[in-house]
């Protein structure tokens, strides 16, 4: 019985995550993002994404600042998005997936864990 309940819960969680990821506009908005364990320590940024003429565009800003890094390209995947940008002298990418409602997770250059939460207005 416990296995059945656990399996049912797991399937419901998986189905809800899949629903969020398949919404092409899920990532649009403002996100509070934490990038963990970088050489500079934990980095907290605000990520703003919008759709202009059918294409996602965006920008990172340090928390509390309007100055930021422009995202040069956003690749929309079936289960998430990949953001490409130039920072600290390197071409970098950030892969993001819908984690649950109004949350996201992923990795910066497949090494540093990323978690984020939608900023409610």
C-alpha positions as CSV (number, residue, x, y, z in Angstrom):
1,X,0.0,0.0,0.0
2,X,2.8,2.4,0.9
3,X,4.4,1.7,-2.5
4,X,1.2,2.5,-4.3
5,X,0.8,5.8,-2.4
6,X,4.4,6.8,-3.0
7,X,4.1,5.9,-6.7
8,X,0.9,7.8,-7.1
9,X,2.5,10.9,-5.4
10,X,5.5,10.6,-7.7
11,X,3.5,10.4,-10.8
12,X,1.4,13.4,-9.8
13,X,4.5,15.5,-9.1
14,X,6.1,14.4,-12.4
15,X,2.9,15.3,-14.3
16,X,2.7,18.7,-12.7
17,X,6.3,19.5,-13.4
18,X,5.9,18.4,-17.0
19,X,2.8,20.7,-17.4
20,X,4.9,23.7,-16.2
21,X,7.7,22.9,-18.5
22,X,5.5,22.6,-21.6
23,X,4.0,26.0,-21.1
24,X,6.1,28.2,-23.5
25,X,5.5,31.2,-21.4
26,X,6.3,29.6,-18.0
27,X,9.6,31.4,-17.7
28,X,8.4,34.9,-18.6
29,X,8.6,37.3,-15.7
30,X,11.0,38.3,-12.9
31,X,12.8,35.6,-11.0
32,X,15.0,35.7,-7.8
33,X,17.8,33.3,-8.7
34,X,20.5,31.8,-6.5
35,X,23.6,30.3,-8.1
36,X,25.4,28.2,-5.5
37,X,29.0,27.2,-4.9
38,X,30.7,29.4,-7.5
39,X,34.3,30.4,-7.1
40,X,32.9,33.8,-5.9
41,X,30.6,32.1,-3.4
42,X,26.8,32.0,-3.7
43,X,25.5,34.6,-6.2
44,X,22.0,36.1,-6.0
45,X,20.7,37.7,-9.2
46,X,17.4,39.0,-10.5
47,X,16.5,37.4,-13.9
48,X,13.9,39.2,-16.1
49,X,12.5,37.4,-19.1
50,X,10.0,38.6,-21.6
51,X,8.7,37.7,-25.0
52,X,9.1,40.2,-27.8
53,X,7.9,39.5,-31.3
54,X,7.7,35.8,-30.4
55,X,11.2,35.5,-29.0
56,X,12.4,35.3,-25.4
57,X,14.8,38.0,-24.3
58,X,16.2,38.8,-20.9
59,X,18.7,40.2,-18.5
60,X,20.5,39.3,-15.2
61,X,21.0,42.0,-12.6
62,X,22.7,41.8,-9.2
63,X,20.1,41.9,-6.5
64,X,19.2,45.5,-5.8
65,X,20.7,46.9,-9.0
66,X,19.3,47.8,-12.4
67,X,22.7,47.3,-14.1
68,X,23.2,43.9,-15.5
69,X,24.2,41.4,-18.1
70,X,22.2,41.0,-21.3
71,X,21.4,37.5,-22.3
72,X,22.7,37.1,-25.9
73,X,20.6,34.0,-26.8
74,X,17.8,31.9,-25.3
75,X,17.2,28.4,-26.6
76,X,13.7,27.1,-25.8
77,X,13.8,23.3,-25.2
78,X,11.0,20.8,-24.7
79,X,11.7,20.7,-20.9
80,X,13.2,24.1,-20.2
81,X,15.4,26.9,-21.5
82,X,19.1,27.6,-22.0
83,X,20.4,31.1,-21.5
84,X,23.6,32.2,-23.2
85,X,25.5,35.2,-22.0
86,X,29.0,36.8,-21.6
87,X,30.3,37.5,-18.0
88,X,33.6,37.7,-16.2
89,X,35.4,37.3,-19.5
90,X,33.7,34.0,-20.5
91,X,30.9,32.8,-22.7
92,X,28.6,31.1,-20.2
93,X,25.2,29.3,-20.3
94,X,22.6,28.6,-17.7
95,X,20.1,25.7,-18.2
96,X,16.8,26.1,-16.4
97,X,13.9,23.8,-15.9
98,X,10.5,24.3,-14.2
99,X,10.8,22.7,-10.7
100,X,7.3,23.2,-9.5
101,X,4.8,26.1,-9.6
102,X,6.6,29.4,-9.7
103,X,10.0,27.8,-9.1
104,X,12.9,26.8,-11.3
105,X,16.1,24.8,-11.0
106,X,19.1,24.1,-13.2
107,X,22.8,24.5,-13.6
108,X,25.3,27.2,-14.6
109,X,27.7,25.6,-17.1
110,X,26.6,22.2,-15.9
111,X,28.5,22.7,-12.6
112,X,26.9,25.1,-10.3
113,X,23.4,24.4,-9.0
114,X,20.8,27.1,-9.6
115,X,17.4,27.6,-7.9
116,X,14.9,30.3,-8.4
117,X,11.5,31.6,-7.4
118,X,9.2,33.9,-9.3
119,X,9.0,37.4,-7.9
120,X,5.3,38.1,-7.0
121,X,4.2,41.6,-7.6
